[in-house]
Amino acid sequence: SSDNVLHIGGIFPINGKGGWQGGQACEPAASLALEDVNKRNDILAGYTLQLHWNDSECEPGLAASVMYNLLYNDPQKLMLLAGCSTVCTTVAEAAKMWNLVVLCYGASSPALSDRNRFPTLFRTHPSATVHNPTRIKLMKKFGWSRIAILQQAEEVFISTVEDLENRCKEADIEIMTRQSFLSDPTDAVRNLRRQDARIIVGLFYVVAARKVLCEIYKNQLYGKQYVWFFIGWYEDNWFKGNFTDDGVDCSPREMEIAAEGHLTTEALMWNQNTNQRTISGMTVDDFRVRLDAKLREGKYNESLSKGLYPVGYQEAPLAYDAVWAVALAFNKTMEKALENKRRLKDFTYTDKAIADDIYSAMNSTKFLGISGDVAFSSYGDRIALTQIEQMIGQKYVVLGYYETTTDNLTWINKEQWIGGKVPQDRTIVKRVL
Ligand SMILES: CC1(C)CO[C@@H](CC(=O)O)CN1
């Protein structure tokens, strides 16, 4: 009967040009999770979880109207799922007026880790700052205490650098220079050369990264004296091919030379142990098979057979696990509500008591999902494992993993340095006695 349905709202970035259209794979992943959760009779027994969603195009304005339509049309929603940092900022800032928890599966902006602005926000997608403790750990491991930063002037990178600067101060690592650029990195990279920067952390989107790589080549900021940290979530062959129309006037060979040896850090979104059974009973391998089948049912059959994955494929486990987090939180809330003679489905947008129960249930989330252990910090941030890789012979090689909360670095000892030894963070003047 209709009164045994728990309704949630969803806002997915599907079409549109700007930002991240990750809903293309994340919405299908979320629908798989709804199927799985509703099949279980040990979770939300007697109830069905139903998702009502629409496309935000990763546009905050459109997302706001999608959200109002979800909230002002029956049936009453109990929670909102959303993707894209700009959309989550808008939705999470407004949702508190309706006492709604917002769960973001695709938002990396560090600005979202703010309980004053976003009191009811949780995200299964890690903040971009999750790379920083890993970067610091590597600097300590290789004895680099003097580094440079090169960043694109975008909000997500500006706030990530602020966090990195604070962590460098705590770790006694000097930031000798911080260069930023809007879209043309030519002058910024030249300044790095002038200041003899050797260990450089680079924060930019992939189109800018290609231009940076070409400038690295032109300024000879590569080879045995240099170490570059790039972001690890660009596609694997992000710099291979011809990009002359993007204003990159370096040959593929020159790009490969400049890229050799660089390090990357990224947050893991697919559980490492791919044959480990997760809460749904599926392994990561099972999930991949089902997601690909689901995508083929949709309009991605053609592209998948060419090995082209829709945007958001990487983040799909975050959307799948977000629906499980909702179901488990509602399950906990229903048990607690029964004790207090309340019913979750009687939740209304003015019902602070049940909203607080949902919030505290979500806050204590802890389960093994397709994206690994799902748990949130007190800011609602995803606690995630990070992976370190190095470009060796034009291939990314995994060097290790770092678990921030336990300060545990798993190192595989596969790193290779072009000069056969670890590059120094400055010119070493040998004192002739
Ligand atoms: C790793 C990436 C690509 C970072 O941006 C996220 C989208 C956003 O933060 O708007 C999606 N995942």
The ligand as a Tripos MOL2 file, in Angstrom:
@<TRIPOS>MOLECULE
LIG
   12    12     1     0     0
SMALL
NO_CHARGES

@<TRIPOS>ATOM
      1 C1         36.9970   13.2690   -8.5640 C.3       1 LIG1
      2 C2         35.9240   14.1890   -9.1100 C.3       1 LIG1
      3 C3         36.0040   14.2740  -10.6180 C.3       1 LIG1
      4 C4         36.0720   15.5910   -8.5060 C.3       1 LIG1
      5 O1         34.9340   16.4000   -8.8050 O.3       1 LIG1
      6 C5         33.6850   15.8450   -8.3610 C.3       1 LIG1
      7 C6         32.5760   16.7560   -8.8220 C.3       1 LIG1
      8 C7         32.4920   18.0440   -7.9960 C.2       1 LIG1
      9 O2         33.1510   18.1580   -6.9450 O.co2     1 LIG1
     10 O3         31.7290   18.9340   -8.4360 O.co2     1 LIG1
     11 C8         33.4790   14.4580   -8.9620 C.3       1 LIG1
     12 N1         34.6520   13.6250   -8.7370 N.3       1 LIG1
@<TRIPOS>BOND
     1     1     2 1
     2     2     3 1
     3     2     4 1
     4     2    12 1
     5     4     5 1
     6     5     6 1
     7     6     7 1
     8     6    11 1
     9     7     8 1
    10     8     9 2
    11     8    10 1
    12    11    12 1
@<TRIPOS>SUBSTRUCTURE
     1 LIG1         1 GROUP 0 **** ****
